Amino acid sequence: MIAVLGLVVGVVVGLLVRPEVPAVVEPYLPIAVVAALDAVFGGLRAMLDGIFVDKVFVVSFLSNVVVAALIVFLGDKLGVGAQLSTGVVVVLGIRIFSNAAAIRRHVFRAWGR
């Protein structure tokens, strides 16, 4: 319940304050969001599997975002930023859909009992 309340408060504050993303960070924000979503879906799957550990989730969340942003940053420096961005999104997308499928299997198995 605290997490939902925090989410609602965060959305409301974001809508009222309207923070601006610095231009330097803009290319990395979508990749960071996809990496964060991967960690969230992985955490939800772990919770349903009964193996969720909060410290592992936090480390996974932060490392996913940092590693994805670093890959895109290095790609920008090498002149292949678009290709590496696409690669990161594809890999994380595959992981997100894999976790979503596992979550779906958990939910429908629970409904069938």
C-alpha positions as CSV (number, residue, x, y, z in Angstrom):
1,M,0.0,0.0,0.0
2,I,2.9,2.4,0.8
3,A,4.3,1.8,-2.7
4,V,1.0,2.6,-4.4
5,L,0.7,5.8,-2.3
6,G,4.3,6.7,-3.2
7,L,3.5,6.2,-6.9
8,V,0.4,8.4,-6.7
9,V,2.2,11.1,-4.8
10,G,5.1,11.0,-7.3
11,V,2.8,11.3,-10.3
12,V,0.9,14.2,-8.8
13,V,4.2,16.0,-7.9
14,G,5.6,15.4,-11.4
15,L,2.4,16.8,-13.0
16,L,2.4,19.9,-10.8
17,V,6.1,20.7,-10.8
18,R,6.7,19.6,-14.5
19,P,10.5,18.9,-14.2
20,E,12.6,19.5,-17.2
21,V,15.1,16.9,-18.4
22,P,18.5,18.4,-19.2
23,A,19.4,18.1,-22.9
24,V,22.6,16.2,-22.1
25,V,20.5,13.4,-20.4
26,E,17.6,13.2,-22.9
27,P,19.1,10.5,-25.2
28,Y,19.6,8.2,-22.2
29,L,16.2,8.7,-20.5
30,P,14.2,6.3,-22.7
31,I,16.8,3.6,-22.3
32,A,16.9,4.1,-18.5
33,V,13.1,3.8,-18.4
34,V,13.2,0.5,-20.3
35,A,16.0,-0.8,-18.1
36,A,14.0,0.2,-15.0
37,L,10.9,-1.6,-16.4
38,D,13.0,-4.7,-16.9
39,A,14.0,-4.7,-13.2
40,V,10.4,-4.1,-12.1
41,F,9.0,-7.0,-14.1
42,G,11.9,-9.2,-12.9
43,G,11.1,-8.2,-9.3
44,L,7.5,-9.0,-9.8
45,R,8.3,-12.3,-11.3
46,A,10.7,-13.1,-8.4
47,M,8.0,-12.2,-5.9
48,L,5.5,-14.6,-7.6
49,D,8.2,-17.3,-7.6
50,G,8.8,-16.7,-3.9
51,I,12.4,-15.8,-4.3
52,F,12.2,-12.0,-4.1
53,V,15.0,-10.3,-2.1
54,D,14.8,-6.5,-1.7
55,K,18.5,-5.9,-1.8
56,V,18.8,-7.9,-5.0
57,F,16.0,-5.9,-6.6
58,V,17.6,-2.5,-5.7
59,V,21.0,-3.6,-7.0
60,S,19.3,-5.0,-10.2
61,F,17.3,-1.8,-10.7
62,L,20.3,0.5,-10.3
63,S,22.7,-1.6,-12.3
64,N,20.3,-2.1,-15.2
65,V,19.8,1.6,-15.5
66,V,23.5,2.4,-15.2
67,V,24.7,-0.3,-17.6
68,A,22.1,0.5,-20.2
69,A,23.0,4.2,-20.1
70,L,26.7,3.4,-20.3
71,I,26.2,1.2,-23.3
72,V,24.3,4.0,-25.1
73,F,26.9,6.6,-24.0
74,L,29.7,4.5,-25.4
75,G,27.8,4.0,-28.6
76,D,27.4,7.8,-28.9
77,K,31.1,8.3,-28.4
78,L,31.9,5.6,-31.0
79,G,29.3,7.0,-33.5
80,V,27.0,4.0,-33.3
81,G,24.6,5.3,-30.6
82,A,21.4,4.5,-32.5
83,Q,22.5,0.9,-33.2
84,L,23.5,0.3,-29.6
85,S,20.3,1.9,-28.4
86,T,18.3,-0.4,-30.6
87,G,20.2,-3.4,-29.3
88,V,19.7,-2.4,-25.7
89,V,15.9,-1.9,-26.2
90,V,15.6,-5.3,-28.1
91,V,17.5,-7.2,-25.4
92,L,15.6,-5.6,-22.5
93,G,12.3,-5.9,-24.4
94,I,12.9,-9.7,-24.8
95,R,13.6,-9.9,-21.0
96,I,10.5,-7.8,-20.2
97,F,8.2,-10.0,-22.4
98,S,9.8,-13.1,-20.9
99,N,9.0,-11.9,-17.4
100,A,5.5,-10.8,-18.4
101,A,4.9,-14.3,-19.8
102,A,6.0,-15.9,-16.6
103,I,3.9,-13.5,-14.6
104,R,0.9,-14.3,-16.8
105,R,1.5,-18.0,-16.2
106,H,1.5,-17.5,-12.5
107,V,-1.7,-15.4,-12.5
108,F,-3.7,-17.8,-14.8
109,R,-2.5,-20.9,-12.9
110,A,-3.8,-19.2,-9.6
111,W,-7.1,-18.5,-11.2
112,G,-7.5,-22.1,-12.4
113,R,-7.3,-23.6,-9.0
